[in-house]
């Protein structure tokens, strides 16, 4: 049997493979453990339900507060553990309502995102807080889009009442003052003194966007100013503002400003 792990902040990646048959009884994990079966057989049982996973399938192992039984046979098993707090930072009090992806295609996209972040982005840029934060938020957002959850519940009457321009102004001021730091939706909501759901509603209602999209736009604007001032290379400026892949930065920059980052840098 071979096992390996990577931990990046509130995300943990584990790999297990080998010629082995194993069954374990596990206390509640308290966090969300998602997985992908690459080979062999994987089984989880909790709440009186048996769930078998075959090669190519993605899954949620068990509810975070539930004990479970797990079994593997000749596996190549990958798991991704997300803390409850990082889920809450992105989506408030969201809970997952199913163990399977909403579609096989969504499961495949989720897994390719996990592999890209685990094998390429985080090993290379794991010491850059903004890159780690952006990678974590991308992973959580992709997970929420992949597995059934409660984030699509309608806003409450209190959320609708709080989604006013004053809340939006406080949120925008906080984003502009903290764009260079690791900022989550929960941080912005606290600064605006509203719930995450009310924050999301305020941005959608008044600006037609989301808090995190506005944060990304602010960081892109800061990168634009750094390019005009010649504060480093395109790659270093991109990494400074949370872009692990210069190609992604270049595409988003050109879409926003109509020229390439290198041209802005050369024209200073």
C-alpha positions in Angstrom: 0.0 0.0 0.0 1.2 3.5 -0.8 -0.2 6.7 0.8 0.7 10.4 0.2 -0.7 13.7 1.4 -0.6 17.4 0.6 -2.0 20.1 2.9 -2.6 23.6 1.7 -4.3 25.7 4.3 -7.9 24.4 4.7 -7.6 21.9 1.8 -6.0 18.4 2.1 -5.3 16.0 -0.8 -4.7 12.3 -0.1 -3.7 9.5 -2.4 -4.0 5.8 -1.6 -3.1 2.8 -3.8 -2.0 -0.8 -3.6 -2.9 -4.4 -3.7 -4.9 -4.5 -0.5 -8.3 -5.3 1.0 -9.2 -3.1 4.0 -12.3 -2.2 6.0 -12.4 0.5 8.7 -14.9 2.0 11.1 -14.5 5.8 11.3 -15.7 8.4 13.8 -17.3 11.6 12.4 -14.7 13.5 10.3 -16.3 16.9 11.1 -15.1 18.1 7.7 -16.2 17.2 4.1 -14.2 14.4 2.5 -14.8 14.1 -1.3 -13.2 11.4 -3.4 -12.4 10.0 -6.8 -12.0 6.3 -7.5 -9.3 5.7 -10.0 -9.2 1.9 -9.8 -10.5 -1.0 -7.7 -13.6 -0.8 -5.5 -14.4 1.8 -2.9 -17.3 1.5 -0.4 -18.8 3.9 2.2 -21.7 3.2 4.5 -23.5 5.6 6.8 -27.0 6.3 8.0 -28.1 2.8 7.0 -27.1 3.4 3.3 -24.5 1.5 1.4 -22.6 3.3 -1.4 -20.2 1.6 -3.8 -17.9 3.6 -6.1 -16.3 2.3 -9.3 -13.4 3.6 -11.3 -14.0 7.1 -12.8 -16.7 8.1 -10.2 -16.5 11.1 -7.9 -18.3 11.2 -4.6 -18.9 12.6 -1.1 -17.8 10.0 1.4 -20.2 10.7 4.3 -21.9 13.6 6.2 -19.4 15.3 8.4 -21.2 14.5 11.6 -21.9 10.9 10.8 -19.7 7.9 11.7 -19.2 5.6 8.8 -17.7 2.3 7.6 -15.3 2.4 4.7 -13.8 -0.4 2.6 -11.4 -0.6 -0.3 -10.1 -3.4 -2.6 -7.1 -2.9 -4.8 -7.7 0.8 -4.9 -6.4 3.9 -6.5 -8.3 6.3 -4.3 -7.9 10.1 -4.2 -9.6 12.2 -1.5 -10.0 16.0 -1.1 -10.9 17.2 2.4 -12.4 20.6 2.8 -12.9 22.1 6.2 -16.4 23.3 7.2 -15.0 26.8 7.8 -13.8 27.1 4.2 -17.2 26.0 2.9 -18.8 28.6 5.1 -16.4 31.3 3.9 -17.6 30.8 0.3 -21.2 29.8 0.8 -22.3 30.6 4.3 -24.3 27.8 6.0 -24.5 25.7 2.9 -24.9 21.9 3.4 -24.5 19.1 0.9 -27.6 17.2 0.1 -26.3 14.2 -1.9 -23.3 12.0 -2.4 -23.1 11.9 -6.2 -22.3 14.7 -8.6 -25.3 16.4 -10.3 -24.0 14.7 -13.5 -21.1 12.6 -14.7 -19.9 15.5 -16.7 -19.9 17.8 -13.6 -18.0 15.1 -11.7 -15.3 14.9 -14.5 -14.8 18.7 -14.5 -14.6 18.7 -10.7 -11.9 16.0 -10.7 -9.9 17.7 -13.5 -10.0 20.9 -11.4 -8.7 19.0 -8.3 -5.9 17.4 -10.3 -4.8 20.7 -11.8 -4.7 22.5 -8.5 -3.1 19.6 -6.7 -0.4 18.7 -9.2 0.3 22.0 -10.9 -0.9 25.2 -9.2 -0.4 24.5 -5.5 3.0 22.8 -5.6 4.4 25.7 -7.6 2.7 28.6 -5.9 1.9 27.2 -2.5 3.9 30.0 -0.8 1.8 32.7 -2.4 -1.2 33.5 -0.1 -3.4 35.0 -2.9 -2.8 32.1 -5.2 -3.6 29.6 -2.4 -6.7 31.6 -1.6 -7.9 31.8 -5.2 -7.2 28.1 -5.7 -9.1 27.2 -2.6 -12.1 29.4 -3.6 -12.1 27.9 -7.1 -12.0 24.4 -5.6 -14.9 25.1 -3.2 -17.0 26.9 -5.8 -16.5 24.0 -8.3 -17.4 21.5 -5.5 -20.6 23.5 -4.8 -21.5 23.5 -8.5 -20.8 19.7 -8.7 -22.5 18.2 -5.6 -26.2 18.9 -4.6 -26.3 21.4 -1.8 -28.5 24.1 -0.2 -26.9 27.2 -1.7 -29.7 27.7 -4.2 -32.3 28.2 -1.5 -34.0 31.6 -1.9 -32.8 34.6 0.3 -34.8 35.2 3.5 -36.7 38.4 4.1 -33.9 39.7 6.3 -31.4 39.0 3.5 -33.5 41.0 1.1 -33.8 43.9 3.5 -30.1 44.0 4.2 -29.1 43.9 0.5 -29.2 47.7 0.2 -26.7 50.2 -1.3 -25.2 51.0 2.1 -24.2 47.4 2.6 -22.8 47.4 -0.9 -20.7 50.5 -0.3 -19.2 49.0 2.9 -18.4 45.8 1.0 -16.7 47.6 -1.9 -14.7 49.8 0.5 -13.4 46.7 2.3 -12.5 45.0 -1.0 -10.6 48.0 -2.3 -8.7 48.3 1.0 -7.9 44.5 1.2 -7.4 43.4 -2.4 -3.8 42.4 -1.7 -4.7 40.0 1.1 -6.5 36.7 1.4 -10.2 37.8 1.4 -13.2 35.5 1.5 -16.9 36.1 1.0 -17.3 35.7 4.7 -14.8 38.5 5.4 -16.6 40.8 3.0 -19.9 40.0 4.6 -18.6 40.7 8.1 -17.2 44.1 6.9 -20.6 44.9 5.3 -22.4 43.7 8.5 -24.7 41.4 6.6 -25.0 37.7 5.9 -23.2 36.1 2.9 -26.6 35.5 1.2 -27.5 39.2 1.7 -24.1 40.2 0.4 -24.5 38.1 -2.7 -28.0 39.5 -3.3 -26.7 43.1 -2.9 -24.0 42.6 -5.6 -26.4 40.9 -7.9 -29.2 43.4 -7.4 -27.1 46.6 -7.7 -24.1 45.6 -9.9 -25.1 42.4 -11.7 -22.1 40.6 -10.4 -20.8 38.6 -7.3 -18.6 39.7 -4.4 -15.8 37.5 -5.5 -16.0 38.5 -9.1 -15.8 42.2 -8.0 -12.7 41.2 -5.9 -11.1 39.6 -8.9 -11.8 42.7 -11.0 -10.2 44.9 -8.3 -7.1 42.8 -8.3 -7.0 42.9 -12.0 -7.1 46.7 -11.8 -4.3 46.7 -9.2 -2.2 44.5 -11.6 -3.0 47.0 -14.4 -1.6 49.8 -12.2 1.5 47.8 -11.4 2.1 47.1 -15.1 1.8 50.8 -16.0 4.3 51.6 -13.2 6.7 48.8 -14.3 6.7 47.0 -10.9 8.1 43.7 -12.1 7.6 41.3 -15.0 4.2 40.2 -16.3 4.6 36.8 -14.5 5.6 38.3 -11.2 2.8 40.9 -11.2 0.3 38.2 -12.2 1.4 36.0 -9.2 1.4 39.0 -6.9 -2.3 39.5 -7.6 -3.2 35.8 -7.3 -2.9 34.5 -10.8 -1.0 31.2 -10.9 -1.2 30.9 -14.7 0.1 33.9 -16.7 -2.0 32.7 -19.7 -5.2 33.1 -17.6 -4.0 36.5 -16.4 -3.2 37.6 -20.0 -6.6 36.5 -21.3 -8.6 38.2 -18.5 -6.4 41.3 -18.8 -6.9 41.6 -22.6 -10.7 41.1 -22.2 -10.7 44.0 -19.6 -8.3 46.4 -21.2 -8.1 45.5 -24.9 -4.3 45.0 -24.9 -1.9 42.4 -23.6 -0.2 42.8 -20.3 3.2 42.9 -22.0 2.1 45.8 -24.2 1.1 47.8 -21.2 4.4 47.0 -19.5 6.4 48.1 -22.6 4.4 51.3 -23.1 5.1 52.8 -19.6 
